[in-house]
Amino acid sequence: MGKKKILLWIGIGLGSLIVLVLLLAPPLGKRYVIKHSKELLGRKIDLEKLRLNYFTGTLKLYNFQMYEANDKDVFASFDTLVVDMEPYGYFSDHFVMEQFYLKGLNVNITKKDSIFNFDDLVAFHMASDSIPEDTLNEEPIKYSLSNLELKESYFTFDDKDVDNLTHIDDFSFFIPFVEWDQSVKSNADFKFKFKRGGYFESILNINPIEGEFDARIIVKDLYLDPFYKYVAEYALINSFDGRVNSTLDITGNINEPEKALLSGTADILDFSMSDQNGEKFMAAEKVHTSLAEINYDKESYIIDTLDITSSYVKFELDSVSNNIFRIFKLDSVREEATTETEEENTVVVEEDSSASTMHYQVNHLSLNTSEMDYTDNLTGQPFNYSLSEIEIEADSISSTADWIDIYAKMLLNDRGTLDAKLGYDPSNLLTMGVDITVERFLLSDLNIYSNHYTGHSILQGDMFYYSNSKITNGNIVSENRLLVKNVTVDNNDSGLYSLPLKFAIFLLKDKNGDINLEVPVRGDLNDPEVDIGKIVWTTFKNMITNAVAKPVNFLAGLVGGDPKELEAIEYTYLDSIPTEKQIRQFDLLLKLEEKKEGLEIDMVYYVDPDLQKEALAEAKIGALYFEKTQKDYLKDEEGFKSFVQAQIDGDSLDLNQAIMQLANPIEMDSLSNRFNRARMNSATEYLKTANDSTQIIIRTADSKEPLNKGSMPVFQLEYSMLDENGAMANDSINKP
């Protein structure tokens, strides 16, 4: 055989051997990798097929599986992996990938006590991927990457700390091109579906050289209930529902991510939370937010619009806390903060003048058609009250504004209305103004409070309330006008303070049956001992007690008289018939009785009988002295004294005793009684003559009454009110 033939057969044999090696390399390589997968990859793997095209540089893997550390459960798998490399890249420093295609990736991630099921893989590859020092100064690798695609991938996250399973379905992304020195931004699109039909999508454009990027993140119908267990770690809730839609734009540089700018819109729909009893306590049909610019680096937060529609809050207050604080575990936080504050009070903290100031701005804020159910258990009985049709509007809320106005209105327990305006200085929250108008407020809604604090039930009545308050550096000046129409109350003989509310209301009513009160409030909010609620209550309580203690101050206005004229009708000891002044007082009483229907007027007669008899005796002997001397005994005291002593044997008696002996004590006693009857009869006769249907009562005080001692003849005027049966009301105070 010739040499040429030998060389030919050798060539054919080598070629066949090379072809055979190339043909056998993939299955042999597959078996090798599977057998030594733990040494190569850190985990056991399985692979159905491996295909390699040496001429196009295309590698294909099918039905890959990587197991958990227990070698039984599947950690990650995929259906198809295609990697298309340019062969010339093998012989140059330019890495070229024409395609990276991964389909059907399925990854199962678990976490317990901050330990993930892939921690061993991270540790394995971190140890094997250490970089030799002599490679740090090498030239950067040049690369061109095209058609990077992840398709139909699924991720499962099992958080065993909260026993919650999260699914990300049909996750996909596509990056058309990335090059090491490209001058334009690369595009990367990510998208995956949520288990219940929504999806997450991101569009990313990035300059790999300069680092500039812009991204848009779109979330459609992200349901919140899968996050319930995470929220339940911080709140005592039974449900957490709703869904989120958002479109957010982010621009910045990957080298300075903290300086990125955020804008876009976010909506929360059908939001609802329930407490551990299954009762809804917070909800909103829609919360819409339009972000103009969020700059975390400069602490600048500009919100264009914040609209809350059909929200609901259930608020329950008791003497210790409230349901919101309990649900969100804020009571313990507040106690810790109080303790820390007390400890820090002993430490002097110097302010950092270089610290930046946060800037916030909300161009438009609105709360529409919202509701609040309020429950107060402070009295021992639940007080339930509904605030509905709540509307709140505000424009240009900003930390740099000179003044901010917020307007609000609502329906009170389906009947009354409230309109309010709150203005404040954002640089000084102790400077503000508050205007409030309340109309057609049903007073019977407050029966629980009225019974508990005043011992009265409010049967009916409408309240109109107008308030103008100004707070300047913590000093409050509040003018409050209260108009109450058609109010009636009933006494239940109980109450924390047992205020005579029924009689006070009766006194305070004007001729139209209305009550008009001016309630001024003053105080310094900088004083920690100042409690505005206590100031208002004290002012109200004093007004009630003062009205009852001094009823004439309110009754005098009905008849145009001086309050003193309605306190007492005074006589001298020598008067037995009314004077013009006393007749005017009788007329005022008759007019008051007519004006104030249901008012009982008592004229209680007091007199010191001993002083009256002495005065009558002195007048009788004085008349005898005038008859003898033609001198007035009141002006000629010494002459009158000598005259009296001359008529008495001996000088052992003082002047009054001597006068009484001369006048005859028995006769003076009879004369004194006649004077008393004359005053009673003349008063009764005048009142009956002027008005034969008058119900004014004239009576004599008990002779044992201490007020008789030292008293001139006087009708003390006492006022009370009659109940529906004509009897005196229980809470009337019959003191002038």
Secondary structure, DSSP 8 states (H G I E B T S, - for coil): --HHHHHHHHHHHHHHHHHHHHHHHHHHHHHHHHHTHHHHHSS-EEEEEEEEETTTTEEEEEEEEEE-TTSSSEEEEEEEEEEEE-GGGGGSSEEEEEEEEEES-EEEEEEETTEETTHHHHHHHHHHT---GGGTTS---EEEEEEEEEEEEEEEEEETTTTEEEEEEEEEEEEEEEETT-SS-EEEEEEEE-TTS-EEEEEEEE-TTT-EEEEEEEEEEEESGGGHHHHHTTS-EEEEEEEEEEEEEEEEETTSGGG-EEEEEEEEEEEEEEETTS-EEEEEEEEEEEEEEEETTTTEEEEEEEEEEEEEEEEEE-SS-BHHHHHTTHHHHHHHHHHHHHHHTTS-----TT----EEEEEEEEEEEEEEEEEE-TTSS-EEEEEEEEEEEEEEEETT-S-EEEEEEEEETTTEEEEEEEEEETTEEEEEEEEEEEEEEEGGGGHHHHHHHHSEEEEEEEEEEEEEEEEETTEEEEEEEEEEEEEEEEE-S--SS---HHHHHHHHB-TTSEEEEEEEEEEETTSTT--HHHHHHHHHHHHHHHHHHSTHHHHHHHHT--GGGGTEEE--TT--S--HHHHHHHHHHHHHHHHSTTEEEEEEEE--HHHHHHHHHHHHHHHHHHHHHS--TTT-HHHHHHHHHHHSSSS-S-HHHHHHHHH-HHHHHHHHHHHHHHHHHHHHHHHHHH-TT---EEEE--TT-GGGTT--SEEEEEEEEB-TTSSB-TT-----
